[in-house]
Amino acid sequence: MEDRLVYSVEEAAKLLGISRSLAYKAVHRGEIPSMRIGRRILVPKAALERYLSLAGEQSASGLGESPPATPA
């Protein structure tokens, strides 16, 4: 994707390789960091990258749990 600061939930889902509905559920559970502007839910690129980095570190250490939700 381009040099954007935020992604829509649908774009984040594509990047993560998950379905749109699963991405929305993960956002509402706080598993995918997000922010709301008006009626739009956006996923900050930097927060998503941190989330994936933490998930990769935990996976490598054998914990296998989702990283804690980080506020955007």
Summary of the structure (lengths in Angstrom):
residues: 72
radius of gyration: 12.0
end to end distance: 20.1
largest distance: 39.2
contacts: 174
relative contact order: 0.18
helix: 49%
strand: 15%
